[in-house]
Amino acid sequence: CEGHTEAEVRRRIEQKVQKTAKQQESPMLLSR
């Protein structure tokens, strides 16, 4: 059964990208 729709998967990927971006941003801000 397909419980995950394309939109759901895309939204999950976006959340993951945002999380990784935030993790990469924090050290950059600290180094500045």
C-alpha positions as a Markdown table, in Angstrom:
| # | Residue | x | y | z |
|---|---|---|---|---|
| 1 | Cys | 0.0 | 0.0 | 0.0 |
| 2 | Glu | 1.3 | 3.5 | -0.9 |
| 3 | Gly | 0.9 | 5.5 | 2.3 |
| 4 | His | 3.3 | 8.3 | 1.3 |
| 5 | Thr | 2.2 | 10.7 | -1.4 |
| 6 | Glu | 4.7 | 12.6 | -3.5 |
| 7 | Ala | 3.8 | 15.8 | -1.7 |
| 8 | Glu | 4.4 | 14.2 | 1.7 |
| 9 | Val | 7.7 | 12.8 | 0.7 |
| 10 | Arg | 8.7 | 16.2 | -0.8 |
| 11 | Arg | 7.7 | 17.9 | 2.4 |
| 12 | Arg | 9.7 | 15.5 | 4.5 |
| 13 | Ile | 12.8 | 16.1 | 2.3 |
| 14 | Glu | 12.3 | 19.9 | 2.6 |
| 15 | Gln | 12.2 | 19.6 | 6.4 |
| 16 | Lys | 15.4 | 17.5 | 6.3 |
| 17 | Val | 17.1 | 20.1 | 4.1 |
| 18 | Gln | 16.0 | 22.9 | 6.4 |
| 19 | Lys | 17.4 | 21.0 | 9.4 |
| 20 | Thr | 20.7 | 20.4 | 7.7 |
| 21 | Ala | 20.9 | 24.0 | 6.6 |
| 22 | Lys | 20.3 | 25.2 | 10.1 |
| 23 | Gln | 23.0 | 22.9 | 11.4 |
| 24 | Gln | 25.4 | 24.3 | 8.8 |
| 25 | Glu | 24.4 | 27.9 | 9.5 |
| 26 | Ser | 25.0 | 27.8 | 13.3 |
| 27 | Pro | 28.8 | 27.1 | 13.1 |
| 28 | Met | 29.2 | 29.8 | 10.4 |
| 29 | Leu | 27.5 | 32.4 | 12.6 |
| 30 | Leu | 29.7 | 31.4 | 15.5 |
| 31 | Ser | 32.9 | 31.6 | 13.4 |
| 32 | Arg | 31.9 | 35.1 | 12.3 |
